[in-house]
Every structure is written in C-alpha cells, then in structure tokens.
C-alpha cells in the first residue's frame, strides 16, 4: 500500500496524537533506531536524520535495503511535508544504527557496537524492534550501561503469540520497556508475544509507514508498536524539558512506572501477561 498524499495513520488518530502536537512535536529529542538502517534519500526521513552508521559491513552501508528499519523510523519521526505519512514525534531526530544486515539478521557483536555508538552519540531513546528467543549477556550489559547513562530503552516483545511465555530478548530483561501490539479495535494482536515481561501495548497492526527507497508500505508487528511508544516518550521528554528541564521520569525505572500508572487497563484486571499494565495513553503519559 502506497501513501500518495500526507496520511495520518489510524494509530495516531485513535490515540489522539495530533492534538498533542500543539504542545510538543518531539523537538530536540534524539531517537536511536537500531535496525536494518534507514532509506537515506526518503523525503519523509531525510530531514529527520541526524546520523547513520553501518555496523554490519553491508555493501549498501547504512542505507536500508531490507525495509524494516525505514518503516520503524517513519513511525517515530516522519516529517509533516504534505506527502506520505506523519510520525508520532515529527520534529524528533533520528540516529540510525544499522545492526541488522540486508537480510534482516545481525550478530551480537554488531548489535552491541550499535548500542554503544548510539549511547555515545547522545541518543535520548534507544528503540529496538529486534529480538531473539535466547538471552544474550553482552547485549544485556550494553543496554544496562546505556540505561545507567540516562538513556531510555524501548524494546519489542516479539511476534510469537498467541502462546504464553513467548516474549523474546532483549525485551525479556526486567530493565527494558517491553511493548506488545494492539489492533484498530484496541484488542491484543494475535501475533503479539505474551508474558509477564510485557509492560504496555500500542498500535502495531497494519501500520503504514515509510519504505525504501522513497515509498510507503503497511506492515504489522510489535516492531511497529515499539517506535510508537518511543515517539510518545519523545513527545513527553520534549514537552517537559522545555519547561525548566523537568520531566516526570528521571530514569528507566521511572519510565516503566509512569507507563504503568498512565496506561488504560485492559484484559484481566491489573497487570497481566497479555496487555501488561495496559494500553498506552499518550495524553496521560505526557501530562505527567
């Protein structure tokens, strides 16, 4: 599916993102996308891109051939330009770390290198729409180091639903924000991984976003829900930093607690392995 005129996707409409742009568009916030790179010449993304680096030694360099990273980046930061789509935080900036190659796979070493680089590059948020069924100690340590340096880390729960206990890694680590997916009816997506590690759910079903080299595509997955949450966190940080540098969250632990406090309960009462603490409520999260 191609977007031929500027489109506000269903998730932004249903979750009332456009009214929030009167207060914040994510100005000054840097979001690192650790993925398959980014389409360097995409008109919706080129103005948002601050820096891109390839850690996979791909012939294409940081340019995205596979498509996944470009789609994820668009959900966060696609610009308002009367063309294509609009991201959740359309004035945030993207730092693209290509840690997955042109076939969509990546080594632990490359992912760790990308995490360290994004942290050193000053990313406020690290958004990881990637995962594995097995834990990886080196990736875990790199992400914990980023968190200890004041970065916020948002991760995809995985697409192994509907069975329980299917959350992948790094989302399965307790320090991470683990994101599941809901559809247009705000029902849990069938593919969304279930487990006690899930913190919050957001739109991830049939999401239209940017696609290489200059087009648009509709994809589904917790990979799409994760940048939605990252974009909303960018809106929150930008708003509160504008007012004397204050923010309702000081660190990753605060963010997880704030997400739980402001989300709308769904499924079984209280936190549960399907919806986590509930469905993301952007207005409440940003208000503090």
N, C-alpha and C positions, 0 to 999 in steps of 0.2 A: 504494500500500500504506500502510495506516494502522497505527500502533502504539497499541493501546488500553491496554496496561499497560507498565510500565517494561521496556525491552528493552536488553540489551547486544548490540550488533550483532556480526556474525561477525568483523569485523576485530579488534575489541577482544579477543574470545575467542581467536582463532587466534594473535594476537601477545601474548597473556598480559598485557594491560593491567591487569585488576582486581587481581592480586596486588601490582602496583606502587603501588596506592593506599594500601597500608599504610605506605609511605614518603613518598609525595608525591601530591598531587592538583592541583598547579599553583598552590598558594596564593601570592598576591601578584604573580603574573606577568600582565602586560597583553599581550594579543594583538590587534593591529590587523587587522581583516578589511577589505580594500579590494575592494569588490564592488558588488552591487546594493542595498545597505542591509541592514536586518535587520527582522524582524517584531517591532515594538516591544512587542506585548502577548502574545507567545508565552510560555506558562507555563514552558517549559524554558529560555528565554533571558532573560526579563526580569530575574531575579536576577543574571545574569552580566553584564548590560550596564552599562558604566561611562559611556559617552558615545557619541552618534551624531550625525553631521553629513552633510548632503547637499551635494555639490559639483556636481550635475547640473542644478539648478534644476527638478527634477521637481515636479509638482503634489502628489505624495504625500510630499514631503520625504524624510527619512531612512528612512521606512517602506519595507519591501521588498514590492513588488507582484509582481515577476518570479519570486522564489523562490530563485534561485541563492545569494545571499548568506546567507539564512537557513539553508539547508541546510549551507553551508560552516561557518557559525558554530556550528551544533549539533554538528558533528563535533569541534570543538575543546572546547567549554565547556558543553554542555547539562548542566543540573543533575540530581543524583540526588534525585528527589522522588516516587518511586513512580508515575510517569506518564511515558509517552513513551519517550524514549531517553536514553542517558548519553553525554556527551562523553569524549574521551580525557583531558582535564585538567579535571575537573568543578568545580574551585574556582578556575580561572583567570578573569580578567576580560576582557571584550570591549570594544574600541574599534572602532566600526563607521563606516567612511568610505564613503559612497555615491559611488562614482566611475563607476559604470555606471548608466544610466538604466533606466526601467521596461521598455524593450525589450531591455535587456541590452547596450547599446553605450555607449561612452564616448570622450571626446576626450582627447588627450594633455594638454591644459591641466588638465582636471578630475582626471585621474589624478595628475599632478604635484602639484596642490594638495592632494589627499588624502594623498599620501605625506608631504609637508611637515608637514601638520597632525598626522598620526599620530605622526611623529617628535617634534614639539614637545609633543604630549600625553603623551609618556613611554612609548609602547609599547615593550615589550622585543623583541617579534617582529612583523614585518610579513608577513602571509600573503596572497599574491596568486594567486588562482585565476583569472587572466585572461591574455590573451596576444594576440599578433598575429604574422603571418608576417614582418613587416618590423620592423627595429630602429627605435627612437625615441631620439634622443640626449638629449632633455630628460628622459624617464622614466629613462633610464640614469643621468644625472647626479644626479637626485633620489634614486635608490636608493643610489648610491655615497655620496652625502652622508649618508644615513641610516646606512649601514654604518660610515662614518667616525666617526659619533657614537655608535657602540657598539650599534646595533640589529642584529638578526639578520633576514635576508630569505629567505623560503621561497617558491618560485615553481613554478607548474605547467608541466611540459614541453610539454603540448599533446595534442590528440586526433587527430593526423594520421597515426597508424600505419596499416598496418604498414610503410610505406616508411621507408627510412633518411634521415637528414639532414632531419628534419621538426620538430625542436624549435623552438618559437616564441620570441618575446621578450616579457618580459624574461628568461625562463629561459635563453635562449641566451647571455647575457653571462657571462663567466667568473667574475665575483664572486658570482653567485647560486647558491643551492642549488636545483637543478633536479630535480623529482620526477616519476617515472613511476608507472605503476599495475600492480598485480598482482590476480589474481582469487582465489577461495577456495582454489584448488589451488596458490597462490603461483606461478602461471605469468603471464608478462607479458600484460597485457590487449591484445587485438588493436588497440584504438584508440590505445594509448599511443604517443606520438611517440618515435622512435628518433634517436639521435645521440650524438656524443662528449661533448656537454654534460651528459647525464644523470648525476646524482650518486648517486641512491638511488631505490628503488621501495618503494611501500607500498600498503595496500588502497585500491582505487578503483573496484571493480566491484560493482554492485548494493549500494550503501551506503544504509542507511535513516537519515534524519536529519530535522530539523525543517523545516517548510514553512508558508508563510503561509496564513491568519493565525494559526491555532493547531494546525495539523495536522502530518502527517508524510508523507514520500514517499521512494521508493527511486530513486536516480539513480546514474549511472556516469560516470567521467571522471577525468583527472588532477587536475581541480578538487577531487575528493573525497579523493584521496591526499595532496594538499598540506596541508590542515588536519590530517590525521592526523599527518604529520611535525611540523607546528607544535605540535600538542598534546603530542607526546612531548618536543619540545625544551622546552616549558613545564614539563613534569614534571621534566626534568633540571635546569633553572635553579632551580626552586623547592627541590628537594632540596639542591642544593649551596650555595645562598645561605643556607639555614637553618643550615648548618654553617660558620660563620665567614666567610660571603661567598665561599667558594671554589667554583670551578666548573672542570671540565676544559676549558672553552673560554673564551677571553678575547675573541675577535672572530670575525668571519665566516669568515676563513681557517681558524681553529682548528676551527670547527664543521664545515666541509666535510671537513677531515682526520679529525676524530673520527667523523663519519658513515661515512667510507670504512673507517676502522680497525675499526669495530664492526659493520658490516653483514655479512650472510651471503652469500658469493659465490654467484652463480647464472649460468646461461648459460655462455659461454666463460670459461675461467679468467682471473681478474683483472678489472680494469675493462674494460667493453665497452659498445657503443652501445645495447644493449638494456636491461640491468639497471643500468648504471652500475657503481658499486662493489659493488652487491648489494642484497639485501632488508633493509630496516630491521630491526634487532634492538633493541627498546626497552630491554630489561633491561641489555644491554651498554652501550648509549648512556648510560643513566642512571647506571650504576655508575661509569663513568669509567675 
